Every structure is written in C-alpha cells, then in structure tokens.
Amino acid sequence: MKLPLISRFFQPRASPKNSFWGSTYSFLFGNSSSGKIVNERTAMQTTAVYACVRILAETIASLPLHTYKYTDRGKDKALEHPLYYLLHDAPNPEMTSFVFRETLMGHLLLWGNSYSQIIRDGRGRVIALYPLLPDRMMVTMNDSGEIYYIYNKDGQIYYLRNYEVLHIPGLGFDGLIGYSPIAMAKNAVGMAIATEEYGAKFFANGANPGGVLEHPGVVKDPARVRESWNAVYQGSSNAHRIAVLEEGMKFTSIGIPPNEAQFLETRKFQIEEICRIFRVPPHLVADLEKATFSNIEHQSISFIDNTIIPWVSRIEQSMQRALFSDSEKKMYFVKFNLNGRLRGDAASRAAFYQIMRQNGIMSANDIRELEEMNLIPDELGGNKYLVNGNFVDMSNAGAWTEKYNKGGENTKLD
C-alpha cells in the first residue's frame, strides 16, 4: 500500500497547538495501581477484555452494511454506486468487508480511534479503503485550522489530508480524537491482570494437599521432611493427593483459606468490571451467574439497543462524512441492517408480523425480506398492502348513522 505525500502547504508547524500521537495521551497507558503494565496488547491477554472486544467487533462486522439512495418512495439499494461493493463485499483486494470492519472495531475498542486511508481515482471516487494502525497516527491542524494526519510507517513519515482518511473517533473530550477505553480504565484492567498472575503462580508453586501435618514430637530433620513433602505434593497436578503418615503424624483437613476465597471473588468482580467498561452483558462472556431463562433474551435485545446501535450510528455518520462528496450526501447514505438482530424469538416475530400485515404497514415481501426468504412475484400479490375488511375511512365514519336517523327505523340501508 503506497501512501501519498502532500504539498508543502500541509507541512506541520514547529509547535502545533493541537496534536496527538498514538490516538491518546501517552500518560494514560503504563503502570496501573496494581503495578502491572497496561496497554492495548497486554489487556488483550485478559480473557474478559479479549471476549468483550471480540464480541463487539464480530457483531458489528456481521451486520449487513448497504449503500442506499433516496427515492420518492423512501430509499432503494444503490447497487450501481462504487461504495456499495466496497462496504458490502471488499474494501480492498486483500480484505473482505467482515475483516475490514472487525479490524476497524478492534482499533476503536482498544485505542479509541479507527483510521483508514481512502484511495480515490482521478475523478475523486473512492476505489479502496485500507486500515491504518492508530498508535502510529498523529492528528493535528495547520495554520488555517484544517485537520490533517501524520502517519509513521516504519520510520517513514506520510502526510494525509482530511479527505484522504476515514477517521472514526470514539468517546473523547474535544470531538477531534477518542480516548482509549483501556487507557481510561487501566487500573481495573491492571487488577484483572494481577489476579490472573497471582492465580497462575499460586497453582504453579503451591503445596496444598487439602490439609496440614501434625507431629507429636520434635522433627529431627525438618528440611528433609519439607523437601520430600514438596516433591510429592507441590504443583496443581499433585493437588489433594493423600499422604502416607509415619511416626505418629496426623493429617488435618482444612478448607479453602479466606484469602483464597477473596481472590476468587475478586476475579469474578473484575469480569463484571471489564464488561461495564465495554457495556457488554456478562452472559455474553460466559458469566451466567445472574442470567435466567426469562431475562437472557431481553438482555441480548438491550445489548443491541444500548451498545451496538450507538457504535453503528458513530460508524455510519463518519462514513457518510468522509466517503461521499457534498453533492452525493444529498442523494446517498450508508446504513447497517439491524432487523435480524432485533427479531426476537419465533413467537414474538409471528405476532409482530401479523399485526403489521393486518394493518397494512407491511406487505408479504416486506416480511419475507426480513426473514431472508425469496420474494413472491409482484403478479402474485407479494407487494400488496392489505387491511382488515372491517376498517373504514375516517371521513365515512358515522355516515350510516345519519342516513338511518333521517329515514326512520324502517329505512333500507344500501
């Protein structure tokens, strides 16, 4: 991938007033209160962080993404527009749309920003999109206040104008860049890393057979007893083995120590804490402690409403701003299709479709399209909108009453 250099007009100033290396302030990363180094790569070694990032990235990547054009009836898919194929199928020769959007979301969730280089032809039309690593990007302004980007690729510096970059910022304080969720919550992530490391060292070095040995007299060679004991019982593979006792020794069984019980509670709480950072329901990361058969479906729908839709809106509006020309923005737009994710169970969908169909809001083909079924030909009535036969126009409501009152009780009504 070749990145173009821009003119001298966009060379950076000696002391830019507004510039950010690596998408976030560097002091946000580093050592946490637990003493563990937290950055986007060490955080991904925590299972809860990895699970949350993967769930969100794969969910966004799996949603259908279409380019539409405005019509008199509302909207139609703009199959003829070049962006339709790029966003729906393959944004560049090396990536599918799924992989591209999965990478985009991974950058957003870990660094708080997503950058993609926009490749255009001589007429200004978008012909490819390539993701760029956020930790190598600098966002700044020139003297006239126009935003531009500086990308460090293996020591080579490239300058990119704002129309050459698809920048999707996450939550931030200035509207220019987003802040990394990992950096902002590094203490919570650092504590999760510390508890995992503590547990690993405990099972690697612990000599706990589930009890203690008591000797009635004085042990002549305690070092030998200790070494022989550790040789047999140290390590998780030898845990809870039964000891052979000699010389009046007595084995006393003990339960889990209080500090170990607190360790397990801490690990469980850190899972909830990380889920809170990414706004992911715990049951999606296999924490089913508070999930029930009756509420898990509504939690999943709430996940779409409160987590996925904000991300989708952020991506749609950024693409709309960066990928279309000023004239095209009045004619075209991009939109994710969330209908499949919000359908619920079969009984709920059937009841919803029945109401929408009987009230003339949806046709048979509208319903079949949502269910990913083949459409009924128009000559067979697939696109007809029907209403209940008992319904009348509001302007005619009460007309029969007036006619009845004028003609008397025996008047024959037509």
Order of alpha helices (4+ residues) and beta strands (2+ residues): beta-beta-beta-alpha-alpha-beta-beta-alpha-alpha-beta-beta-beta-beta-beta-beta-alpha-alpha-beta-alpha-beta-alpha-alpha-alpha-beta-alpha-alpha-alpha
